[in-house]
Amino acid sequence: MSGARGADHERRTRDLGFATLDLDRERRQGLPEIVYGPGKTPSQVTAIVSALLAHNTGPVLVTRIEAADAGTVLARVPDGTHDAEARLLVWRPAPPREFSVVIVTAGTADGPVAAEAAGVATAVGLGVTRVSDVGVAGLHRLLARVDTLRAADCVIVVAGMEAALASAVGGLVAAPVVAVPTSTGYGAAFEGVTALLGMLSSCAAGLTVVNIDSGFAAALAAHRMAR
């Protein structure tokens, strides 16, 4: 690579040897590259986070990081915070914007995925309200929270088993609904595949469905909507 093209590539990327960072992502998408923790050593995470903080201005996040590794990284890179339930490290969180997200779960077992969605959404500047344990086995619990759901700019529905909650919420609100299937459930739930197919087959038209257990993806879908 030579000349202006090579210089432009250097401005847009950062070669760490084991990783090539996309420094231009903040300009394109409004957020720096987000770091996926599994498979990386604390030293690698430290190097990546340090480079992102130096070359970008927005929030820097590490997802799915184990508590011990999180402690090691925080000791090396100051001013970060660790959300143990969400398994999330955050530096330089974005200031709040006027875009509200309600994160609703079918059951308590869906809580860790909802926590990841809430942690990421908050870090990127979205206003978050959580509504927990309102699955369709007790539909009155959901109906009691309809006003909260309808006031949101976006609703994230986190549900496992047959995932009927996504259809119920999708029929009650006008705002965009992002559905997150979880791996909650017994054998025929197939570790979230049943919930995924149920959400994709929803009779409530227009749902956005993300990957199994990916609260992160749901929060980023809401971020794109807010932009």
C-alpha positions in Angstrom: 0.0 0.0 0.0 1.5 3.3 -1.0 1.0 7.1 -1.1 -2.2 8.7 0.0 -4.1 5.4 0.2 -1.6 4.0 2.7 -1.8 7.1 4.8 -5.6 7.0 4.8 -5.5 3.4 5.9 -3.2 4.2 8.8 -5.6 6.9 10.0 -8.6 4.6 9.8 -7.0 1.6 11.4 -4.5 0.7 14.2 -2.4 -2.4 13.9 -1.7 -4.0 17.3 -0.1 -7.1 15.8 -2.8 -9.4 17.1 -5.7 -7.1 16.1 -6.4 -4.4 13.6 -8.7 -1.8 15.1 -11.3 0.0 13.0 -10.8 3.6 14.2 -13.2 4.9 11.6 -16.2 3.1 13.0 -17.1 6.0 15.3 -17.4 8.4 12.4 -19.5 5.9 10.4 -21.8 4.5 13.2 -21.5 6.9 16.1 -19.6 4.5 18.4 -16.1 3.2 18.6 -15.5 -0.4 17.8 -16.9 -2.5 20.7 -14.6 -5.3 22.1 -15.8 -8.9 22.5 -14.1 -10.2 25.6 -14.0 -14.0 25.2 -10.9 -15.5 23.6 -8.8 -12.4 24.4 -6.2 -12.2 27.2 -6.4 -9.4 29.8 -3.2 -8.0 28.1 -4.9 -8.0 24.7 -8.0 -6.4 26.1 -5.9 -3.7 27.8 -4.0 -2.9 24.6 -7.2 -2.6 22.6 -9.1 -0.5 25.1 -6.1 1.8 25.5 -5.8 2.3 21.8 -9.6 3.0 21.4 -9.5 5.5 24.2 -6.5 7.3 22.6 -7.9 7.4 19.1 -11.7 7.8 19.6 -13.8 10.2 21.7 -16.9 8.1 22.4 -17.7 5.3 24.9 -15.4 2.2 25.0 -17.0 -1.1 25.9 -15.9 -4.7 26.5 -18.6 -7.3 26.4 -18.9 -10.8 27.9 -15.8 -10.4 30.1 -15.2 -12.6 33.1 -15.0 -10.9 36.5 -11.3 -11.9 37.1 -10.2 -10.6 33.7 -12.3 -7.4 34.2 -10.5 -6.7 37.5 -7.1 -7.1 35.8 -8.0 -4.8 33.0 -9.5 -2.1 35.3 -6.2 -2.2 37.3 -4.3 -1.3 34.1 -6.7 1.1 32.5 -8.1 3.6 35.0 -11.6 5.2 35.1 -13.6 2.3 33.8 -16.6 0.6 35.5 -17.6 -3.1 35.6 -21.2 -4.3 35.6 -20.8 -7.9 36.8 -24.4 -8.9 35.9 -24.1 -7.6 32.4 -20.4 -8.9 32.1 -19.6 -5.4 30.8 -16.7 -3.0 31.1 -17.3 0.7 30.2 -15.1 3.7 29.8 -16.4 7.2 29.0 -20.1 6.4 28.8 -22.1 8.6 26.5 -24.3 11.4 27.9 -28.0 10.5 28.1 -30.2 11.3 25.0 -33.9 11.7 24.7 -34.5 8.2 23.5 -36.2 5.8 25.9 -35.9 2.0 25.8 -38.0 -0.3 27.9 -36.4 -3.7 28.3 -39.0 -6.3 29.3 -38.3 -9.9 30.3 -40.6 -13.0 30.3 -39.0 -14.5 33.4 -36.3 -14.0 36.0 -34.1 -16.5 34.2 -33.9 -14.1 31.2 -32.4 -11.4 33.5 -28.7 -11.8 32.6 -29.5 -11.2 28.9 -31.6 -8.2 29.8 -28.8 -6.9 32.0 -26.4 -6.9 29.0 -29.0 -5.1 26.9 -29.5 -2.5 29.7 -25.8 -2.0 30.4 -24.9 -1.5 26.7 -27.9 0.8 26.0 -27.1 2.9 29.0 -23.4 3.2 28.1 -24.3 4.4 24.6 -26.6 7.1 26.0 -30.1 5.6 25.8 -32.6 6.0 28.6 -33.4 2.6 30.1 -36.4 1.2 32.0 -36.6 -2.4 33.0 -39.8 -4.4 33.3 -39.2 -7.9 34.7 -41.0 -11.2 34.8 -44.2 -10.4 32.9 -44.4 -13.6 30.7 -47.6 -14.7 29.1 -48.2 -17.4 31.6 -49.6 -14.6 33.8 -50.8 -12.2 31.1 -52.2 -9.8 33.6 -48.7 -8.9 34.7 -47.9 -7.6 31.2 -51.2 -5.7 30.8 -50.6 -3.9 34.1 -47.4 -2.3 32.5 -48.9 -1.4 29.1 -48.7 2.4 29.7 -44.9 2.0 30.5 -44.4 0.0 27.3 -46.4 2.5 25.1 -44.4 5.4 26.4 -41.1 4.0 25.1 -39.3 4.9 21.8 -38.2 1.3 21.5 -39.1 -1.9 23.4 -36.6 -4.7 23.8 -38.3 -8.1 24.6 -36.2 -10.8 26.1 -37.8 -14.2 26.3 -37.0 -17.9 26.1 -39.2 -21.1 26.0 -41.8 -20.4 23.3 -41.1 -16.6 23.3 -44.8 -15.6 23.0 -44.1 -12.4 24.9 -42.6 -10.8 21.8 -45.8 -11.3 19.9 -47.9 -10.0 22.8 -45.8 -6.9 23.2 -45.6 -6.4 19.4 -49.4 -6.2 19.3 -49.7 -3.7 22.1 -47.2 -1.0 21.1 -46.5 1.2 18.1 -42.8 1.7 18.8 -40.1 -0.5 17.2 -39.8 -3.9 19.0 -36.5 -5.7 19.2 -36.9 -9.3 20.2 -34.1 -11.3 21.9 -34.6 -15.1 22.1 -32.8 -16.6 25.1 -31.6 -20.2 25.8 -34.0 -20.5 28.7 -36.2 -23.6 28.7 -36.3 -27.4 28.8 -35.3 -29.9 26.1 -37.6 -28.9 23.2 -36.5 -25.2 23.7 -33.3 -26.4 21.9 -31.2 -23.8 23.8 -33.1 -20.9 22.3 -33.8 -22.1 18.8 -37.5 -22.6 19.5 -37.7 -19.0 20.9 -35.8 -17.7 17.9 -38.1 -19.4 15.4 -41.1 -18.3 17.4 -40.0 -14.7 17.2 -39.2 -14.9 13.5 -42.7 -16.4 12.9 -44.5 -13.8 15.1 -47.9 -12.7 13.9 -47.1 -9.2 15.2 -45.6 -7.8 12.0 -42.4 -5.8 11.9 -40.4 -7.2 14.8 -36.6 -7.0 14.7 -35.1 -10.3 15.9 -31.5 -10.6 17.0 -29.3 -13.6 17.9 -29.9 -16.0 20.8 -28.9 -14.5 24.2 -27.6 -11.3 22.5 -28.7 -8.4 24.7 -25.7 -6.6 23.1 -27.2 -6.8 19.6 -30.6 -5.6 20.8 -29.0 -2.5 22.5 -27.1 -1.7 19.3 -30.3 -2.1 17.2 -31.9 0.5 19.5 -28.8 2.8 19.1 -29.2 2.7 15.4 -32.8 3.6 15.7 -31.9 6.5 18.0 -29.5 7.8 15.4 
